[in-house]
Amino acid sequence: MTGLRIGSGSAWWGDRLEPARLNAEEGDLDYLCFETMAEATISAAQVRKRRDPSFPGYDTYLDDRMQRVLPGCLRRGTRIISNQGWINPEGAAERVVHWLRECGAPRGTKVAAVSGSLITDRVLDIAGPLLEDGRPCAALAGSLVSAEAYMGAEPIVQALRDGAMVVITGRVADPSLFMAPMMHAFGWDPLDHHRLGPGNGIGHVLECGAQVTGGYFCDPGFKDVPEPWDLAFPIAEVESDGSAVITKVARSGGAVTVRTLKEQLFYEVHDPGHYITPDVVVDFTTTELEEVGRDRVRVSGISGKPRTPTLKVSIACQEGHIGEDMFFYAGPGALRRAELARRILEERFRIVGLDAEEVRIDFVGLNAIHGGLSPGVAAGGPEPYEIAVRVAARTRTREEALKVGREVDGMAVSGVGMTGKRVPHQDRTREIIGVWSSLVPREAVRPVLTVYEV
């Protein structure tokens, strides 16, 4: 095979649906790949499963995404790769079979589930020290929620060899989802780092979706992007040597330029010369970018180094609770009233004996992001016309976290004049899931492949 068209279908769990449908309908794709996991996705799914045994454990938008893209993919013959399986790839695969039947897929169409990334039951025995602080992994024993290793592209490649039209995985490294079809189509050896380096680099370019086409890039007046309300997801036209032209569906909004590519190329990359993935170590320092047409940028020259003997494992732990709420002031004197409200709450938290590891009372729009580094009114900043007061406390128990909402409720009639208070329809407490990292021997992670048919 001389060329391959791979498109992005999502960059995270909450991503937009329309650009995926556009790629399926008009992208003329060989493969459409969905990345829907953040670091804490699996642990959050585990927490939800504990609370609600009926939760199926896979991406909550799986149905919406499949209904949008399967008609176009079936017409074009586009194959789908996705990590929407979360903690239940098998259940997700069976659900995809349901939607394939609904869309009239031929009998015998295959859907593969790749599992094996969850190693919660043995991580404390096989993992090395925690990468963040050097403690032994066993130090997390009392608070462990889940542990998942980042698998690579090889089990996906095997599923494609077995004829799967759709491959659903659990935790797989983001670039590996996109590189697997390259390995399958071009016959790349899993140990050929000279090929896998460029392929994994292209996968990294695609994994964050619209960030390549102008999303998260645009800054009005400095980095303008045409029609940012209509951003398409990127498409890579990949050659067998791992070089590619990055583009998008014609007549869609956004832009694909050298500047948008550069920003994504170094996104979440600590060392551009040594970007470690399960499949290969990527070296971006040799990359060459060339605009070869409107919304067409050629990426070449990415290098690779041999893969490591270990895999990264993401370990989630229960680390207490957060209680959080907001209220508002507007008009002249809004800041003065907010400052008095902060003093009132600080004193009332002392009165009720709030046992918190940390308490924050921020003024959204004034100092909520930069804190003490914000210039503020005293340093010549403008007097704000409106203030949102955000109150949050980190506590060991949910009972202590509940005190935040109770005292904020009291501000409605026992606080400062003209306090604007929300009606608390939602739960104002949530669990804190801390995410730690370690390394495990590569051979300790055993992928499992299960195939279903329409």
Buried (B, 14 or more C-beta within 10 A) or exposed (E): EEEBBBBBBBBBBEBBBEBBBBBBBBBEBBBBBBBBBEEBBBBBBBBBBEEEEEBBBBBBBBBEBBBBBBBBBBEBEBBBBBBBBBBBBBBBBBBBBEBBEEBEBEEEBBBBBBBBBBBBEEBBEBBBEBEEEEEEBEBBEEBBBBBBBBBBBBBBBBBBEEEBBBBBBBBBBBBBBBBBBBBBBBEBEBEBBBBBBBBBBBBBBBBBBBBBBBBBBBEEEEBEBEEBEBBBBBBBBBBBEBBBBBBBBEEBBBBBBBBBBBBBBEBEBEEBEEBBBBBBBBBBEBBEBEBEEEBBBBBBBBBBBEBBEBBBBBBBBBBBBBBBBBBBBBEEBBBBBBBBBBEBBEEBBEEEEBEBEEBBBBBBBBBBEEEEEBEBEEEEEEEBEBBBBBBBBBBBEBEBBBBBBBBBBBBEEEBBEEBBBBEEEEEBBBBBBBBBBBBBEBEBBEBEBBBBEB
